Amino acid sequence: MRIHLMTLGCRLNEAEMETWSRDFQALGHAMTKQVEEADLLVVNTCAVTEEAVRKSRKLLSRSCRQNPHARLVVSGCYASLNPDAAAGIEGVDLVVNNRDKGRLVEIVSERLDLWVMPQSATEPDATGLLSRGRQRAFIKIQDGCRYRCSFCIVTLARGEERSRPAAEIISEIRHLQSQGIQEAVLTGVHIGGYGADIDASIPELIRRILQETDIPRLRIGSIEPWDLPEDFWRLFDNPRFMPHLHLPLQSGSDSVLRRMARRCRRDEYRRLVDQAREQVPDINITTDIIVGFPGESEAEWQDTLEFVEEVGFGDLHIFAYSPRQGTKAASMPGALTREIKRQRSQALHQLSERLKRRSLSSHLGRTLPILIEGGDENGWGGYTPNYLRVTAEGPAGVDLKNRIVDVLITAIDEELLQLQGTTQGLEATCQPWSQIN
């Protein structure tokens, strides 16, 4: 059976999709990139905003139109929060709740009678992520969240916290590395809460992965600032743990943060950033900001602008607030107009571009190791350890894909806001993954 997977939203959704891909292939099914060729379509939906809900419904309807003969399975946060609505969309054959995501392949196989002999078992490498053009893998380490930020619907959709055993995570990373994966990214709803239910912790997990695997690069996804212990920065002493942290701020105003039920205030956040930059060379701090939260006054908005500039983030993810039924914020007074949210978003985007340009400029003239993730002889693309996008010229006749290559940074692409460079010392520095380990 040919299967096509689609996802919207967070990295956790993508990590789940990669796991489903491996599990389906282990049963002998084939993956296809074309919707029209598939016998089965699986959509992992999102509900973080009303726009995400709209896109989820649109994707489901479009998928059915593109391939009305395929069976359609839907999971994810939209499907879990609105199972009846999801099931009522034309063409949907099965809805799998978030709490059953870990068994999605099993459930789909049973309910839709997909069981086949694992014909591909004799060729395990043929179904690897690398064959699909992937050099980075997202690893789901936990699900659920214990906190209830007033704007967030995802914690309701994902349920209570559940952590995967470290041995299971390490085994998955080893398997992926054997298939050519160079970089693992740990993902979850509440990464910092990892292990609370199994007597473990995120620092302990990271140390074990670094000790018990040879994966060249390890990253973590978004982590709440209040979850960082004092000794967290020592983890970066290992050069395989990449110096990038996405620390959600959401607002630079303490009064807005209180209404959001956030557990970290401006001064606490600023101290964390200072510690990070003092102890971790080249660390890149990025964040999330919600614009136009209910009751956000002009003074509170100016607090956010000033704080963002003061911290000097490497990049911002900017979201215009939209109410989500079932959250506390949805019933708060002081809703802002769409025009005010648009104006504030535009101002923040302009500030973000200026800060990012400043961050990129600080890397000019340096030689940095880049994991090449794609491209050809006309230009290669990849990321620095601190997660800055780079395009690089390479020598003729040499395939750099999935190699960690030293690149001299020579310029900034002003239109795309990314670094440009050229390879140096190719013979000594450009090693394929099979030679690195």
PyMOL commands that set and color helices and strands:
alter all, ss='L'
color gray80, all
select helices_A, chain A and resi 11-26+35-37+50-66+77-81+83-87+98-111+119-122+124-127+129-132+154-158+166-178+191-193+202-212+225-227+230-237+254-259+266-279+298-311+328-331+338-361+426-429+433-436
alter helices_A, ss='H'
color red, helices_A
select strands_A, chain A and resi 2-7+30-31+40-45+71-76+92-95+136-140+142-143+162-163+183-187+217-220+244-246+284-291+315-320+367-376+379-383+389-393+403-413+418-423+431-432
alter strands_A, ss='S'
color yellow, strands_A
deselect
rebuild
show_as cartoon
